[in-house]
Amino acid sequence: MLLRGTHRHEDHAGVAAAMTEDLMREEMIAMKEMGVNFIRLGHYQQSRVILDLCDSLGILVWEEIPWCRGGLGGPVYQEQGKRMLRNMIGQHYNHPSIIIWGLGNENDWPNDFPEFDQQKIRAYMKELHDLSHQLDPTRKTAIRRCDFCKDIVDVYSPSIWAGWYRGIYTEYKEVSKAEFDKVDHFLHVEWGGDSHAGRHSETPDRALQNIKTTGTADERAGDASLYGGAARASKDGDWSETYICNLVDWHLKEQETMPWLTGTAQWPFKDFSTPVRPENPVPYMNQKGVVERDLTKKKPTMYFNLTGPANLWYVFTGIHGRYAGVTGMKRK
């Protein structure tokens, strides 16, 4: 079964992380209606309400502890990480929807501590991996984006942002196959791009002509910045819904032609607030969702159906009021 997924943050317009159960239910049902059969909960343990909904809706889950970026702290920090892993597995072990315990995210990203020692990070990752299998021998462990630890966990997701942070989206299959060949179990989580709700473009791919293709599509330091560095869609693109339609359409159709692929998860389902993007056009907002922060559907990307190749097209009302598909596909 091809995993067709997305991501979830605990965040909503007007209430931030204080979401009600009704809002949680509305959000998860919207994901299911979109065709999702898999979700990664980023980047922390979430409410059992969400797990209950995943159980009942038939959505498979990757749930992870919040060891996200920042390197590795001292003994108190490390014990807290292990305690959170014990708590997450102990509290959610009996949810049949869970298939993966996530041990970290972007742990190759130096940030919080003056020391950044790859060998110490590897040793701690091995401790978490062994602890996870001790507590639950039936489920896989996984991390996203930490190449020097990819041999430790059961499932690895590299950084592949074809057409957004690096390269162009038509490189997606080639780059993914190269990464697939490097690991035992490959699953691609986090792909997509930012878009301004309501912005459409007659020439959405114009920025791609200035972007060099290098055969890689990993996000690197500075790629999220709107200034400096090499040409990239995240900096030089128009952030239109039209462009993201093209990118998503390409990814989904290519995934149908990659028989070796276990699955993917687009990042994320809903726009969310974040302290690390103060310079974004909408300050402190990650706009990669297929819906806005209040669950308003973005016109192009919400109308895709993940359940089969015949449905992988999108419809939006263009700036002149006409309806047009993307990637050469026309609809009246």
ZIVENJO-V788315 format. One line per field, one symbol per residue. psi: psi as a letter, one per 30 degrees, with the letter a starting at -180 (. if undefined). burial: I if it has 9 or more other ideal C-beta (glycine too) atoms within 8 Angstrom, else O. Layout:
psi=???
burial=???
This chain:
psi=kkkjaalklikkkffbfhkleeeeeeeeeeeeffgkgkkkjkhlklkfeeeeeeeffhjlkjkllhijafbkaaeeeeeeeeeeeeeeeefgegjffkfkjkflkhggjkdfkfkjjeeeeeeeeeeeeeeefeejfflllllkiieggffelekkjljjhkgdfkalfffeeeeeeeeefflejkkjkjlblkkkkfklkfifgefffgkkkfglgkklkfffkgklalklefeflfhleeeeeeeeeeeeeeffgiffkealjkkaekklkkfghfglejkhkkhglfllfggkkkeeffglkgflffgillkljlfgflkkalhgkkk.
burial=OOIIIIIIOOIIOOIOOOIOOOIIIIIIIIIIOIIIIIIIIIOIIIOOIIIIIIIOIOIIIIIIIOIIIIIIIOOOIIOOIIOIIIIIIOOIIOIOIIOIIIIIIIIOIOOOIOOOOOOIIIOIIIIIIOIIIOIIOOIIIIIIIIOOIIOOIOIIIIIIIIIIIIIIIOIIIOIIIIIIOOIOIIIIIIIIIIIIIOIIIOOIOOIIOOIOOOOOIIIOOOIOIOOOOOOIIIIOIIIIIIIIIIIIIIIIIIIIOIOOIOIIIIIIIIIIIOOOIOOIOOOIIIIIIIIIIOIOIIIIIIIIIIOOOOIIIIOIOIOOOOOOIIOOOOOO
